[in-house]
Amino acid sequence: MNGTTAALALLGVALLGVGTVYGAARALRSTSEPLPAAPFESGVEPSEHAVSRFHVRWYTITMLFLAFDMEMVFMYPWTRVISAMGPGAVTEMFVFLAVLVAGVLYAWREGALRWT
């Protein structure tokens, strides 16, 4: 078997597999009608679309949350190796925390955390 024949055979097997999966999905689906719109907030009727845009202030809060979430990602391994690393590890962690606190103080000073 040469290369072209092998490639065509592989393509045929792939197309047969895709067709089989597609046919099985079509045969096993319960309904072909789209589902009706339903409430998405704990049973309360929605006042806006579920994929609506958020106010830009939420992005600042999200970035602060992610910064402190990443702080925890770095602090857990740090607690595991602090005794082996010595006092330098403590200094490095306090510098890291100081950078995070400086970011929060900057956001606070700029009014990013004010809602009015």
Long-range contacts (C-beta under 8 A, 24 or more apart in sequence): 57-112, 57-115, 60-107, 60-112, 60-113, 61-113, 64-103, 64-104, 64-107, 67-100, 67-103, 68-100, 71-96, 71-97, 71-100
